[in-house]
Amino acid sequence: MTPRSASLGRVRALALAAVMTLSACQPNRFVSGWIPYWESTDGTTAIKNADASTLFGEVSLFWYGARADGTIGLNGSQSTLTATVSALRAKGLPVVPTIADGTGKGVMKGILADPTSRARHIQRIVDLVTANNYDGIDIDYEVFAFSHPRSEWGSIRPIWITFVNELAAALHTRGKLLSVTVPAIWNSGNSGYWLYGQPEIADAVDRLRLMVYDWSVSVAGPIAPMWWVNEVIAYSSSVVPVSKLQLGVPAYGRHWATKKFANDVCPASAVFRDSITMAEVAPLAAAHGVTPVRDASGELTFSWLDGPNREQVVDTAPPAFDPPGTVVPTAGAPADGSPALAHRINSKLPFACTIQHTVYAPDAASVRQRADAAVAAGWSGIVIWAFGYETSDLYSALAGVGAQRPNGEPYGAMDAPSVSGTSVSVGGFALDPEFDLPVPVRITVTNAGGATVATTTTLARTSRAGMPTGLGPFHGFGASYTLAPGNYTVCATLLNWGGSNGASAGCRTFTTS
């Protein structure tokens, strides 16, 4: 939770009526995103943007990969990871790194299908989170979808669902969050990647991020057409609590270079598909003397022709990993492993052919359009791939989105314990009004002599009526104990992002017999 004044530590057992009188903040922390290890400098700069200071919720560090033996490997530099985490902590933001599946076809399916290797893999994830004091983990296992034919999805789906539910249980008992990033489903559930079982994992996850980009890959077209975005929002809203959902929004576009005439003979290097960042779009258009126009999809597009003996561009080395979801979500689209950002340099390349260049890309206005749609549907907000790719005007454009979350400091309150003989159930609610995420809570039970007899760390993530508008219902917490007859006090303390003690949710006394 965000560092605040010295009043943070005082007891905040506010009556719910008082909660509802808090003023609305417009906007408030509805923007999340990934910082890839190859964009750590620009990604860190993005979170320090003055216009974005009140926009960011949790941030995911795209630094980890699952290996073929079930271990978790570090893909980038440990020193840059440490520096990036420090920058996020200085902003008071939740740190929820991403683990991407770096295995081949069938490998992760095999790991998760076997109860023993699945349990070992889950424990490694939990160990990674707890050892680094992360606030949770984001799972981005795309090989299930992108390297297996649909005929295998029926056998993969239950394996995936079991894994997510077991991982969630292991994290939640430690007060840690589970985010899951998956490809989209649309067309009333009849199209897309149903093997990820959105309805079956909805209760287990704290975030479900939908990768609503890469509509066009092999053929020139929009990256995330608005009609598709709307269909994805409609389907997922019908099967997952909307406050858990985040809309994946691209901060990159694509540049296709294709033969204008089928019979032309062109060098191989003249025909390509390139990914470009939002920040690269305007310079590319200016370099070729063209003006982008708004396409019906909501994105910008522009094109130009290169004729014989005109300047052409060539590839340089791509980064090691693609952005989540590099396969066009239509039947039969090739999974060609294209690079996330293959930058190109100018060189003189004569050729006897005509090349058609076509670019589709988002801008601040199109990202704002998608954010408006997500927030209007009651979703948590948007998640951007990737921080560091955007233009400087993006966050001022997003500042007009009305997320309508309340201001205020973290607080909570305990309910009266329910006692039956030596059994007691305790609970209450806890939340941070700036964030709609469930917050971690430490419950401590002491006896009449002041000695601690039980301690539980959990997430305030159970559904509870009457929570403030814009935060969703998932802010209840609870625990049960069996205690010897006697007098006891139970107290609940909210934990800050990073695990330090925060505000008190109060104390209650009870007697067992």
PEWO-V873046 format. One record per residue. N is the residue number from 1. SS is DSSP state (alpha for helix, beta for strand, coil for the rest). PHI is phi in whole degrees, 0 to 359 (none if undefined). Layout:
# PEWO-V873046
n:N ss:SS phi:PHI
n:N ss:SS phi:PHI
This chain:
# PEWO-V873046
n:1 ss:coil phi:none
n:2 ss:coil phi:296
n:3 ss:coil phi:302
n:4 ss:coil phi:226
n:5 ss:coil phi:289
n:6 ss:alpha phi:297
n:7 ss:alpha phi:289
n:8 ss:alpha phi:305
n:9 ss:alpha phi:276
n:10 ss:coil phi:281
n:11 ss:beta phi:293
n:12 ss:coil phi:237
n:13 ss:coil phi:277
n:14 ss:coil phi:283
n:15 ss:coil phi:293
n:16 ss:alpha phi:297
n:17 ss:alpha phi:299
n:18 ss:alpha phi:291
n:19 ss:alpha phi:302
n:20 ss:coil phi:289
n:21 ss:coil phi:270
n:22 ss:coil phi:298
n:23 ss:coil phi:288
n:24 ss:beta phi:277
n:25 ss:beta phi:256
n:26 ss:coil phi:228
n:27 ss:coil phi:265
n:28 ss:coil phi:203
n:29 ss:coil phi:53
n:30 ss:coil phi:253
n:31 ss:beta phi:247
n:32 ss:beta phi:237
n:33 ss:beta phi:178
n:34 ss:beta phi:254
n:35 ss:beta phi:250
n:36 ss:beta phi:287
n:37 ss:alpha phi:297
n:38 ss:alpha phi:276
n:39 ss:alpha phi:234
n:40 ss:alpha phi:297
n:41 ss:alpha phi:292
n:42 ss:alpha phi:293
n:43 ss:alpha phi:295
n:44 ss:alpha phi:292
n:45 ss:alpha phi:300
n:46 ss:alpha phi:299
n:47 ss:alpha phi:286
n:48 ss:coil phi:263
n:49 ss:coil phi:302
n:50 ss:alpha phi:299
n:51 ss:alpha phi:290
n:52 ss:alpha phi:260
n:53 ss:coil phi:300
n:54 ss:coil phi:252
n:55 ss:coil phi:267
n:56 ss:beta phi:278
n:57 ss:beta phi:262
n:58 ss:beta phi:290
n:59 ss:beta phi:235
n:60 ss:beta phi:251
n:61 ss:beta phi:261
n:62 ss:beta phi:275
n:63 ss:beta phi:237
n:64 ss:beta phi:248
n:65 ss:beta phi:223
n:66 ss:beta phi:284
n:67 ss:coil phi:258
n:68 ss:coil phi:297
n:69 ss:coil phi:268
n:70 ss:coil phi:88
n:71 ss:coil phi:280
n:72 ss:beta phi:247
n:73 ss:beta phi:253
n:74 ss:beta phi:267
n:75 ss:coil phi:271
n:76 ss:coil phi:248
n:77 ss:coil phi:284
n:78 ss:alpha phi:295
n:79 ss:alpha phi:293
n:80 ss:alpha phi:289
n:81 ss:alpha phi:297
n:82 ss:alpha phi:300
n:83 ss:alpha phi:294
n:84 ss:alpha phi:291
n:85 ss:alpha phi:300
n:86 ss:alpha phi:299
n:87 ss:alpha phi:296
n:88 ss:alpha phi:292
n:89 ss:alpha phi:297
n:90 ss:alpha phi:296
n:91 ss:coil phi:271
n:92 ss:coil phi:73
n:93 ss:coil phi:262
n:94 ss:coil phi:296
n:95 ss:beta phi:251
n:96 ss:beta phi:230
n:97 ss:beta phi:296
n:98 ss:beta phi:254
n:99 ss:beta phi:251
n:100 ss:beta phi:263
n:101 ss:beta phi:279
n:102 ss:coil phi:261
n:103 ss:coil phi:270
n:104 ss:coil phi:265
n:105 ss:coil phi:305
n:106 ss:coil phi:84
n:107 ss:alpha phi:289
n:108 ss:alpha phi:294
n:109 ss:alpha phi:303
n:110 ss:alpha phi:294
n:111 ss:alpha phi:297
n:112 ss:alpha phi:277
n:113 ss:alpha phi:286
n:114 ss:coil phi:270
n:115 ss:alpha phi:304
n:116 ss:alpha phi:290
n:117 ss:alpha phi:290
n:118 ss:alpha phi:295
n:119 ss:alpha phi:298
n:120 ss:alpha phi:293
n:121 ss:alpha phi:295
n:122 ss:alpha phi:298
n:123 ss:alpha phi:297
n:124 ss:alpha phi:294
n:125 ss:alpha phi:295
n:126 ss:alpha phi:299
n:127 ss:alpha phi:297
n:128 ss:alpha phi:299
n:129 ss:alpha phi:294
n:130 ss:alpha phi:287
n:131 ss:alpha phi:295
n:132 ss:coil phi:259
n:133 ss:coil phi:59
n:134 ss:coil phi:287
n:135 ss:coil phi:273
n:136 ss:beta phi:166
n:137 ss:beta phi:217
n:138 ss:beta phi:246
n:139 ss:beta phi:257
n:140 ss:beta phi:232
n:141 ss:coil phi:256
n:142 ss:coil phi:266
n:143 ss:alpha phi:299
n:144 ss:alpha phi:311
n:145 ss:alpha phi:273
n:146 ss:alpha phi:270
n:147 ss:coil phi:235
n:148 ss:coil phi:245
n:149 ss:coil phi:292
n:150 ss:alpha phi:301
n:151 ss:alpha phi:297
n:152 ss:alpha phi:263
n:153 ss:alpha phi:296
n:154 ss:alpha phi:300
n:155 ss:alpha phi:276
n:156 ss:alpha phi:278
n:157 ss:alpha phi:307
n:158 ss:alpha phi:295
n:159 ss:alpha phi:295
n:160 ss:alpha phi:299
n:161 ss:alpha phi:299
n:162 ss:alpha phi:298
n:163 ss:alpha phi:300
n:164 ss:alpha phi:298
n:165 ss:alpha phi:294
n:166 ss:alpha phi:290
n:167 ss:alpha phi:296
n:168 ss:alpha phi:301
n:169 ss:alpha phi:299
n:170 ss:alpha phi:294
n:171 ss:alpha phi:283
n:172 ss:alpha phi:296
n:173 ss:coil phi:290
n:174 ss:coil phi:249
n:175 ss:coil phi:72
n:176 ss:coil phi:247
n:177 ss:beta phi:272
n:178 ss:beta phi:238
n:179 ss:beta phi:250
n:180 ss:beta phi:230
n:181 ss:beta phi:251
n:182 ss:beta phi:222
n:183 ss:beta phi:292
n:184 ss:coil phi:274
n:185 ss:beta phi:235
n:186 ss:beta phi:210
n:187 ss:alpha phi:55
n:188 ss:alpha phi:57
n:189 ss:alpha phi:90
n:190 ss:coil phi:267
n:191 ss:beta phi:228
n:192 ss:beta phi:110
n:193 ss:coil phi:259
n:194 ss:alpha phi:290
n:195 ss:alpha phi:296
n:196 ss:alpha phi:278
n:197 ss:coil phi:52
n:198 ss:alpha phi:307
n:199 ss:alpha phi:297
n:200 ss:alpha phi:281
n:201 ss:alpha phi:254
n:202 ss:coil phi:301
n:203 ss:coil phi:290
n:204 ss:coil phi:282
n:205 ss:coil phi:274
n:206 ss:coil phi:260
n:207 ss:beta phi:223
n:208 ss:beta phi:237
n:209 ss:beta phi:258
n:210 ss:beta phi:259
n:211 ss:beta phi:278
n:212 ss:coil phi:261
n:213 ss:coil phi:204
n:214 ss:coil phi:69
n:215 ss:coil phi:295
n:216 ss:coil phi:247
n:217 ss:coil phi:231
n:218 ss:coil phi:284
n:219 ss:coil phi:237
n:220 ss:coil phi:301
n:221 ss:coil phi:174
n:222 ss:coil phi:294
n:223 ss:coil phi:281
n:224 ss:coil phi:212
n:225 ss:coil phi:300
n:226 ss:alpha phi:296
n:227 ss:alpha phi:298
n:228 ss:alpha phi:291
n:229 ss:alpha phi:306
n:230 ss:alpha phi:296
n:231 ss:alpha phi:292
n:232 ss:alpha phi:296
n:233 ss:alpha phi:301
n:234 ss:alpha phi:296
n:235 ss:alpha phi:292
n:236 ss:alpha phi:296
n:237 ss:alpha phi:296
n:238 ss:alpha phi:274
n:239 ss:alpha phi:233
n:240 ss:coil phi:227
n:241 ss:coil phi:306
n:242 ss:alpha phi:297
n:243 ss:alpha phi:291
n:244 ss:alpha phi:269
n:245 ss:beta phi:266
n:246 ss:beta phi:232
n:247 ss:beta phi:268
n:248 ss:beta phi:290
n:249 ss:beta phi:234
n:250 ss:beta phi:279
n:251 ss:coil phi:249
n:252 ss:beta phi:221
n:253 ss:beta phi:229
n:254 ss:beta phi:223
n:255 ss:beta phi:235
n:256 ss:beta phi:256
n:257 ss:beta phi:239
n:258 ss:beta phi:231
n:259 ss:beta phi:291
n:260 ss:coil phi:290
n:261 ss:coil phi:237
n:262 ss:coil phi:301
n:263 ss:coil phi:273
n:264 ss:coil phi:297
n:265 ss:coil phi:252
n:266 ss:coil phi:236
n:267 ss:coil phi:300
n:268 ss:alpha phi:302
n:269 ss:alpha phi:289
n:270 ss:alpha phi:278
n:271 ss:coil phi:250
n:272 ss:beta phi:200
n:273 ss:beta phi:231
n:274 ss:beta phi:233
n:275 ss:beta phi:261
n:276 ss:beta phi:229
n:277 ss:beta phi:280
n:278 ss:alpha phi:305
n:279 ss:alpha phi:293
n:280 ss:alpha phi:269
n:281 ss:alpha phi:294
n:282 ss:alpha phi:299
n:283 ss:alpha phi:299
n:284 ss:alpha phi:294
n:285 ss:alpha phi:296
n:286 ss:alpha phi:296
n:287 ss:alpha phi:296
n:288 ss:coil phi:249
n:289 ss:coil phi:66
n:290 ss:coil phi:240
n:291 ss:coil phi:246
n:292 ss:coil phi:298
n:293 ss:beta phi:237
n:294 ss:beta phi:277
n:295 ss:coil phi:279
n:296 ss:coil phi:300
n:297 ss:coil phi:289
n:298 ss:coil phi:101
n:299 ss:coil phi:266
n:300 ss:beta phi:275
n:301 ss:beta phi:214
n:302 ss:beta phi:200
n:303 ss:beta phi:206
n:304 ss:beta phi:200
n:305 ss:beta phi:247
n:306 ss:beta phi:246
n:307 ss:coil phi:258
n:308 ss:coil phi:306
n:309 ss:coil phi:64
n:310 ss:coil phi:270
n:311 ss:coil phi:296
n:312 ss:beta phi:225
n:313 ss:beta phi:240
n:314 ss:beta phi:229
n:315 ss:beta phi:283
n:316 ss:coil phi:242
n:317 ss:coil phi:295
n:318 ss:coil phi:279
n:319 ss:coil phi:291
n:320 ss:coil phi:284
n:321 ss:coil phi:230
n:322 ss:coil phi:280
n:323 ss:coil phi:292
n:324 ss:coil phi:305
n:325 ss:coil phi:80
n:326 ss:coil phi:264
n:327 ss:coil phi:246
n:328 ss:coil phi:300
n:329 ss:coil phi:278
n:330 ss:coil phi:225
n:331 ss:coil phi:301
n:332 ss:coil phi:84
n:333 ss:coil phi:291
n:334 ss:coil phi:286
n:335 ss:coil phi:262
n:336 ss:coil phi:264
n:337 ss:coil phi:64
n:338 ss:coil phi:294
n:339 ss:coil phi:291
n:340 ss:coil phi:294
n:341 ss:coil phi:215
n:342 ss:coil phi:265
n:343 ss:coil phi:293
n:344 ss:beta phi:234
n:345 ss:beta phi:240
n:346 ss:beta phi:283
n:347 ss:beta phi:207
n:348 ss:coil phi:275
n:349 ss:coil phi:228
n:350 ss:coil phi:288
n:351 ss:coil phi:202
n:352 ss:coil phi:258
n:353 ss:coil phi:200
n:354 ss:coil phi:246
n:355 ss:beta phi:251
n:356 ss:beta phi:268
n:357 ss:beta phi:257
n:358 ss:beta phi:226
n:359 ss:beta phi:235
n:360 ss:beta phi:236
n:361 ss:beta phi:200
n:362 ss:coil phi:280
n:363 ss:coil phi:219
n:364 ss:alpha phi:301
n:365 ss:alpha phi:292
n:366 ss:alpha phi:288
n:367 ss:alpha phi:295
n:368 ss:alpha phi:300
n:369 ss:alpha phi:301
n:370 ss:alpha phi:287
n:371 ss:alpha phi:295
n:372 ss:alpha phi:301
n:373 ss:alpha phi:294
n:374 ss:alpha phi:295
n:375 ss:alpha phi:294
n:376 ss:alpha phi:297
n:377 ss:coil phi:277
n:378 ss:coil phi:85
n:379 ss:coil phi:289
n:380 ss:coil phi:302
n:381 ss:beta phi:148
n:382 ss:beta phi:243
n:383 ss:beta phi:231
n:384 ss:beta phi:263
n:385 ss:beta phi:255
n:386 ss:coil phi:219
n:387 ss:coil phi:298
n:388 ss:coil phi:108
n:389 ss:coil phi:266
n:390 ss:coil phi:279
n:391 ss:coil phi:268
n:392 ss:coil phi:291
n:393 ss:coil phi:271
n:394 ss:alpha phi:299
n:395 ss:alpha phi:284
n:396 ss:alpha phi:292
n:397 ss:alpha phi:293
n:398 ss:alpha phi:287
n:399 ss:coil phi:297
n:400 ss:coil phi:270
n:401 ss:coil phi:285
n:402 ss:coil phi:266
n:403 ss:coil phi:287
n:404 ss:coil phi:56
n:405 ss:beta phi:262
n:406 ss:beta phi:285
n:407 ss:coil phi:280
n:408 ss:coil phi:127
n:409 ss:coil phi:262
n:410 ss:coil phi:301
n:411 ss:beta phi:201
n:412 ss:beta phi:189
n:413 ss:beta phi:205
n:414 ss:beta phi:266
n:415 ss:coil phi:277
n:416 ss:coil phi:295
n:417 ss:coil phi:299
n:418 ss:beta phi:256
n:419 ss:beta phi:243
n:420 ss:beta phi:222
n:421 ss:coil phi:65
n:422 ss:coil phi:263
n:423 ss:beta phi:260
n:424 ss:beta phi:221
n:425 ss:beta phi:244
n:426 ss:beta phi:237
n:427 ss:beta phi:185
n:428 ss:beta phi:168
n:429 ss:beta phi:227
n:430 ss:beta phi:206
n:431 ss:beta phi:199
n:432 ss:coil phi:244
n:433 ss:coil phi:298
n:434 ss:coil phi:284
n:435 ss:coil phi:238
n:436 ss:coil phi:268
n:437 ss:coil phi:293
n:438 ss:coil phi:299
n:439 ss:coil phi:259
n:440 ss:beta phi:285
n:441 ss:beta phi:224
n:442 ss:beta phi:251
n:443 ss:beta phi:256
n:444 ss:beta phi:233
n:445 ss:beta phi:247
n:446 ss:beta phi:239
n:447 ss:beta phi:271
n:448 ss:coil phi:298
n:449 ss:coil phi:272
n:450 ss:coil phi:90
n:451 ss:coil phi:279
n:452 ss:beta phi:284
n:453 ss:beta phi:249
n:454 ss:beta phi:199
n:455 ss:beta phi:222
n:456 ss:beta phi:228
n:457 ss:beta phi:252
n:458 ss:beta phi:213
n:459 ss:beta phi:253
n:460 ss:coil phi:279
n:461 ss:coil phi:227
n:462 ss:beta phi:277
n:463 ss:beta phi:292
n:464 ss:coil phi:213
n:465 ss:coil phi:287
n:466 ss:coil phi:84
n:467 ss:coil phi:284
n:468 ss:coil phi:301
n:469 ss:coil phi:303
n:470 ss:coil phi:96
n:471 ss:coil phi:254
n:472 ss:coil phi:76
n:473 ss:coil phi:271
n:474 ss:beta phi:268
n:475 ss:beta phi:221
n:476 ss:beta phi:271
n:477 ss:beta phi:223
n:478 ss:beta phi:189
n:479 ss:beta phi:201
n:480 ss:beta phi:233
n:481 ss:beta phi:219
n:482 ss:beta phi:245
n:483 ss:coil phi:232
n:484 ss:coil phi:297
n:485 ss:coil phi:305
n:486 ss:beta phi:159
n:487 ss:beta phi:258
n:488 ss:beta phi:221
n:489 ss:beta phi:234
n:490 ss:beta phi:243
n:491 ss:beta phi:233
n:492 ss:beta phi:235
n:493 ss:beta phi:235
n:494 ss:beta phi:290
n:495 ss:beta phi:254
n:496 ss:coil phi:291
n:497 ss:coil phi:301
n:498 ss:coil phi:105
n:499 ss:coil phi:100
n:500 ss:coil phi:284
n:501 ss:beta phi:296
n:502 ss:beta phi:238
n:503 ss:beta phi:287
n:504 ss:beta phi:273
n:505 ss:beta phi:261
n:506 ss:beta phi:97
n:507 ss:beta phi:227
n:508 ss:beta phi:222
n:509 ss:beta phi:251
n:510 ss:beta phi:203
n:511 ss:beta phi:228
n:512 ss:beta phi:258
n:513 ss:coil phi:219
